């Protein structure tokens, strides 16, 4: 018997960044899930215990779930392959082939498969609608922002329109306020074990920009825009050569991106903070989406996605059209030719065409 399945393996070890905690903290946690269904590729004809086979070519098709799934984990769209620095969290996929020979011998062979997702592309219309938000700390001053788009990739510029407005009912207090500086930061928030009993969060500052202001609060308010570039990871070494990646992980130009998995979740936020005197500092945190590809790469993918959707619409999941399988039995005449051999006077020799 020959069976094949796509398997997702996921591990987390939040303490792995620290050498001491790595050994003394909680051990690495691992989970394993089947993606879609296992496919039976070959079974010996009934009445026979086994079949002597020289070679097999067994085409297959595995359908990846595409439902939101809710509580049904096996219906969710699988998360993208990703490995965080120091292996604090990772998700990878393998094709697992099980070959049963005889009654009890089962051999399992694994083949790494990198899996990428294209639902966070910055070129999708849903990410190009402006987002607006306003907060106040003590009712004297209001901090408002407008974000023209909210999905970004490596080296994409991020621009935020900012307005600090005095409360018209408290103008006498607002006039005494001095705006010292405004800071803009990108934060990566990793939640380990988000669906478990004790989720833990870790926040990393990815980039920061400070704009000194040093002016009194005008009656009409203070308006500015701040910007920074989302940092990229250089895939080349000092000699300009792209390093060889691991077969189970795609080569990303970012350290991490927006993703949700069973054992971890990665989110990104823009944090805008107005530092003031005679009023409390105001902090506003706005969620954004980080895509593994920059704006140009996202544009180039759009046509391919459209074509793939057209191709997929012609596939019937219940009856996929596959090439015919080829099975060469040992009993067939000249079967060993498929191994590049021939028999001369009872001796197997290399076949030279």
C-alpha positions as CSV (number, residue, x, y, z in Angstrom):
1,X,0.0,0.0,0.0
2,X,1.2,3.6,-0.7
3,X,-0.4,6.6,1.0
4,X,0.5,10.3,0.9
5,X,-0.5,13.3,3.0
6,X,0.5,16.9,3.7
7,X,1.4,17.5,7.3
8,X,1.9,20.7,9.2
9,X,4.4,20.8,12.0
10,X,4.6,23.7,14.4
11,X,6.9,24.4,17.4
12,X,7.3,27.2,19.9
13,X,10.0,27.9,22.4
14,X,9.7,31.5,23.7
15,X,12.8,31.1,25.9
16,X,15.0,30.1,23.0
17,X,16.4,33.6,22.6
18,X,18.1,33.5,26.0
19,X,20.8,30.9,26.5
20,X,20.1,30.4,30.2
21,X,16.3,30.3,29.9
22,X,16.6,27.9,26.9
23,X,17.9,25.2,29.3
24,X,16.1,26.1,32.5
25,X,12.8,27.3,31.0
26,X,9.9,25.4,29.7
27,X,10.8,22.8,26.9
28,X,9.9,23.3,23.2
29,X,6.3,22.6,22.5
30,X,5.2,20.9,19.3
31,X,2.0,20.2,17.5
32,X,1.3,18.2,14.3
33,X,-1.8,18.5,12.0
34,X,-3.0,16.9,8.8
35,X,-3.7,19.4,6.0
36,X,-6.7,18.2,4.0
37,X,-7.0,14.4,3.6
38,X,-4.6,11.6,3.3
39,X,-4.7,10.1,-0.3
40,X,-4.5,6.4,-1.0
41,X,-2.3,6.0,-4.1
42,X,-1.9,2.2,-4.4
43,X,-3.3,-0.8,-2.8
44,X,-2.6,-4.4,-3.7
45,X,-5.4,-6.2,-5.5
46,X,-7.8,-8.1,-3.2
47,X,-6.8,-11.7,-2.6
48,X,-3.1,-10.9,-2.8
49,X,-1.0,-10.3,0.2
50,X,1.6,-8.3,-1.7
51,X,2.8,-7.3,-5.2
52,X,6.3,-7.4,-6.5
53,X,6.9,-4.0,-8.1
54,X,9.9,-2.6,-10.0
55,X,8.8,1.0,-10.4
56,X,5.7,3.2,-9.8
57,X,4.6,6.6,-11.1
58,X,1.6,7.6,-9.0
59,X,0.2,11.1,-9.7
60,X,-1.8,12.7,-6.9
61,X,-3.6,15.9,-5.9
62,X,-4.1,17.2,-2.4
63,X,-6.6,19.9,-1.8
64,X,-5.7,22.6,0.8
65,X,-8.6,23.7,2.9
66,X,-9.9,27.2,2.1
67,X,-12.7,27.7,4.7
68,X,-12.5,30.1,7.6
69,X,-13.2,27.1,9.7
70,X,-14.2,28.7,13.0
71,X,-13.6,26.1,15.7
72,X,-12.9,23.4,13.1
73,X,-9.1,23.6,12.9
74,X,-8.9,21.2,10.0
75,X,-11.1,23.5,7.8
76,X,-8.9,26.6,8.3
77,X,-6.6,28.0,5.7
78,X,-3.2,26.7,6.8
79,X,-0.7,29.5,7.9
80,X,2.4,30.2,5.8
81,X,5.8,28.6,6.5
82,X,7.8,30.7,8.8
83,X,10.8,30.4,11.2
84,X,11.5,33.1,13.7
85,X,15.1,34.0,14.8
86,X,16.5,31.5,17.4
87,X,13.6,29.2,16.4
88,X,11.3,30.8,19.0
89,X,8.4,29.8,16.7
90,X,8.2,27.9,13.4
91,X,5.7,26.4,11.1
92,X,6.7,24.0,8.3
93,X,5.1,21.5,6.0
94,X,6.1,18.1,4.8
95,X,4.7,15.6,2.3
96,X,4.6,12.3,4.1
97,X,4.6,9.1,2.0
98,X,3.8,5.9,3.8
99,X,4.8,2.6,2.0
100,X,3.6,-0.6,3.5
101,X,5.5,-3.7,2.6
102,X,4.3,-7.0,3.8
103,X,2.2,-7.4,7.0
104,X,3.9,-5.0,9.4
105,X,6.7,-3.1,7.8
106,X,5.8,0.6,7.2
107,X,8.4,3.0,5.9
108,X,7.7,6.8,6.1
109,X,9.4,9.3,3.8
110,X,9.1,13.0,4.4
111,X,9.7,15.8,1.8
112,X,9.7,19.5,2.9
113,X,7.2,21.7,1.1
114,X,7.4,25.5,1.6
115,X,3.9,27.0,1.8
116,X,3.3,30.8,1.1
117,X,0.1,32.8,1.4
118,X,-1.0,35.8,-0.7
119,X,-3.9,37.2,1.3
120,X,-2.0,40.2,2.8
121,X,-0.7,41.7,-0.5
122,X,-0.6,45.5,-0.1
123,X,-2.2,45.8,-3.6
124,X,-5.5,44.4,-2.5
125,X,-8.2,47.1,-2.4
126,X,-9.3,46.3,1.1
127,X,-5.9,47.5,2.5
128,X,-6.0,50.7,0.5
129,X,-9.0,52.3,2.3
130,X,-7.9,55.1,4.8
131,X,-8.1,54.2,8.5
132,X,-8.8,57.0,11.0
133,X,-8.6,57.0,14.8
134,X,-8.6,59.6,17.6
135,X,-7.8,59.3,21.4
136,X,-7.4,61.7,24.3
137,X,-5.6,61.3,27.6
138,X,-7.1,63.9,29.9
139,X,-9.7,65.7,27.7
140,X,-7.4,68.7,27.1
141,X,-5.9,67.6,23.8
142,X,-7.0,65.0,21.3
143,X,-4.6,63.0,19.1
144,X,-6.1,62.0,15.7
145,X,-4.4,60.0,12.9
146,X,-5.2,59.1,9.4
147,X,-3.5,56.2,7.7
148,X,-3.9,56.1,3.8
149,X,-3.3,52.4,3.6
150,X,-2.6,49.6,6.1
151,X,-0.7,46.8,4.5
152,X,3.1,47.2,4.0
153,X,6.1,45.0,2.9
154,X,9.9,45.3,3.2
155,X,11.2,48.8,2.3
156,X,7.7,50.1,1.8
157,X,7.2,53.7,3.1
158,X,4.7,54.2,5.9
159,X,3.1,57.7,6.2
160,X,0.8,58.8,9.0
161,X,-1.2,62.1,9.0
162,X,-1.3,63.4,12.6
163,X,-3.4,66.1,14.2
164,X,-3.2,67.4,17.8
165,X,-6.4,69.4,18.6
166,X,-7.2,71.3,21.7
167,X,-10.6,70.7,23.4
168,X,-12.6,73.9,22.7
169,X,-14.3,73.6,26.1
170,X,-10.9,73.7,27.9
171,X,-9.1,76.3,25.7
172,X,-7.5,78.2,28.6
173,X,-5.8,74.9,29.8
174,X,-4.9,73.8,26.2
175,X,-3.1,77.1,25.5
176,X,-0.6,76.3,28.2
177,X,0.3,73.0,26.6
178,X,3.6,72.7,24.8
179,X,4.1,69.9,22.3
180,X,7.6,68.6,22.9
181,X,8.0,65.8,20.3
182,X,6.0,63.2,18.4
183,X,7.3,59.6,18.0
184,X,6.3,57.0,15.5
185,X,7.2,53.3,16.1
186,X,6.5,50.0,14.5
187,X,5.9,47.2,17.0
188,X,5.8,43.5,16.4
189,X,3.6,41.7,19.0
190,X,4.1,37.9,19.2
191,X,1.5,36.0,21.3
192,X,2.7,32.5,22.2
193,X,0.0,29.9,22.8
194,X,-2.9,32.3,21.9
195,X,-5.6,29.6,22.1
196,X,-4.2,28.0,25.3
197,X,-4.6,28.6,29.1
198,X,-1.6,30.9,29.6
199,X,-0.9,33.0,26.5
200,X,2.4,35.0,26.8
201,X,3.1,38.2,24.8
202,X,6.4,39.6,23.6
203,X,6.6,43.1,22.0
204,X,9.6,44.0,19.8
205,X,10.2,47.5,18.4
206,X,11.0,47.2,14.7
207,X,11.7,50.8,13.8
208,X,11.3,54.3,15.4
209,X,11.2,57.9,14.2
210,X,11.1,61.0,16.5
211,X,10.1,64.4,15.3
212,X,11.0,67.3,17.7
213,X,8.3,70.0,17.8
214,X,8.8,72.4,20.8
215,X,5.8,74.6,20.1
216,X,2.8,75.8,22.1
217,X,-0.5,74.3,21.1
218,X,-2.2,76.5,18.5
219,X,-5.9,77.2,18.8
220,X,-6.5,75.6,15.4
221,X,-4.5,72.5,16.4
222,X,-1.1,71.2,15.2
223,X,-1.0,69.1,12.0
224,X,2.0,67.2,10.7
225,X,2.8,63.9,8.9
226,X,5.4,61.4,10.0
227,X,6.9,58.6,8.0
228,X,9.4,55.8,8.1
229,X,10.4,52.8,6.0
230,X,9.6,49.2,7.1
231,X,13.0,47.6,7.5
232,X,14.0,44.7,5.1
233,X,16.3,41.8,5.7
234,X,19.2,41.5,3.4
235,X,19.3,38.0,1.9
236,X,22.8,38.5,0.5
237,X,26.1,38.1,2.4
238,X,28.9,40.8,2.3
239,X,30.1,39.4,-1.0
240,X,26.6,39.9,-2.6
241,X,25.8,36.2,-2.7
242,X,22.3,35.0,-1.7
243,X,22.7,32.5,1.1
244,X,21.3,29.1,0.7
245,X,18.0,28.8,2.5
246,X,16.4,25.8,4.2
247,X,14.1,23.7,1.9
248,X,11.1,23.9,4.2
249,X,11.2,27.7,4.6
250,X,10.8,30.3,1.8
251,X,13.4,33.1,1.6
252,X,11.6,36.2,3.0
253,X,13.0,39.7,3.0
254,X,11.3,40.3,6.4
255,X,12.1,38.6,9.8
256,X,8.3,38.0,10.4
257,X,4.9,39.1,9.0
258,X,1.3,39.1,10.0
259,X,0.2,35.5,10.6
260,X,-2.0,33.4,12.9
261,X,-1.3,29.9,13.8
262,X,-2.3,27.3,16.5
263,X,0.7,27.9,18.8
264,X,1.5,31.5,18.0
265,X,0.1,34.7,16.5
266,X,2.1,37.7,15.1
267,X,0.6,41.1,14.8
268,X,2.0,44.6,14.0
269,X,1.1,48.0,15.3
270,X,1.9,51.6,14.6
271,X,2.4,53.4,17.9
272,X,2.1,57.2,17.8
273,X,3.0,59.1,21.0
274,X,2.7,62.8,21.6
275,X,5.0,64.1,24.4
276,X,3.6,67.3,26.0
277,X,4.0,69.5,29.0
278,X,1.0,70.8,31.0
279,X,-1.0,67.8,29.6
280,X,-0.6,64.1,29.8
281,X,1.2,62.3,27.0
282,X,-1.1,60.6,24.5
283,X,-0.4,57.2,22.9
284,X,-2.4,55.8,20.1
285,X,-1.8,52.2,18.8
286,X,-3.1,51.3,15.3
287,X,-3.0,47.7,13.9
288,X,-1.4,47.3,10.5
289,X,-0.7,44.3,8.3
290,X,2.8,43.3,7.3
291,X,3.2,41.3,4.0
292,X,6.4,39.3,3.2
293,X,6.6,41.1,-0.2
294,X,7.1,44.8,-1.2
295,X,4.7,46.9,-3.2
296,X,6.3,46.1,-6.6
297,X,6.4,42.3,-5.9
298,X,2.7,42.4,-4.8
299,X,1.8,44.1,-8.1
300,X,3.6,41.5,-10.1
301,X,1.7,38.7,-8.2
302,X,-1.8,40.0,-9.0
303,X,-1.9,38.6,-12.6
304,X,-0.6,35.2,-11.5
305,X,-3.3,35.1,-8.7
306,X,-6.0,35.9,-11.2
307,X,-4.8,33.2,-13.6
308,X,-4.5,30.7,-10.8
309,X,-8.1,31.4,-9.7
310,X,-9.3,30.8,-13.3
311,X,-7.4,27.5,-13.5
312,X,-8.7,26.4,-10.1
313,X,-12.3,27.0,-11.1
314,X,-12.0,24.2,-13.7
315,X,-10.9,21.6,-11.1
316,X,-13.5,19.3,-9.6
317,X,-12.3,18.4,-6.1
318,X,-14.5,15.3,-6.1
319,X,-13.1,14.0,-9.4
320,X,-9.8,15.7,-10.2
321,X,-8.4,14.9,-13.7
322,X,-5.0,13.3,-13.2
323,X,-2.5,11.7,-15.6
324,X,-2.7,7.9,-15.7
325,X,-0.6,6.1,-13.2
326,X,2.2,3.7,-14.3
327,X,3.0,0.6,-12.3
328,X,5.8,-1.8,-13.6
329,X,5.4,-5.2,-12.0
330,X,8.4,-7.5,-11.6
331,X,6.6,-10.2,-13.6
332,X,6.5,-8.1,-16.7
333,X,8.9,-8.8,-19.5
334,X,11.9,-6.5,-19.6
335,X,10.7,-4.8,-16.4
336,X,14.2,-4.1,-15.2
337,X,14.7,-1.8,-18.3
338,X,12.9,0.9,-16.2
339,X,15.8,0.7,-13.7
340,X,18.4,1.1,-16.5
341,X,19.3,-2.6,-16.4
342,X,19.1,-5.6,-18.7
343,X,19.7,-9.3,-18.3
344,X,22.5,-10.9,-20.3
345,X,23.0,-14.6,-19.8
346,X,21.2,-14.5,-16.4
347,X,23.4,-11.6,-15.2
348,X,22.0,-8.1,-14.6
349,X,24.0,-5.4,-16.4
350,X,23.7,-1.7,-17.0
351,X,21.6,-1.0,-20.1
352,X,23.3,1.1,-22.8
353,X,20.7,2.3,-25.3
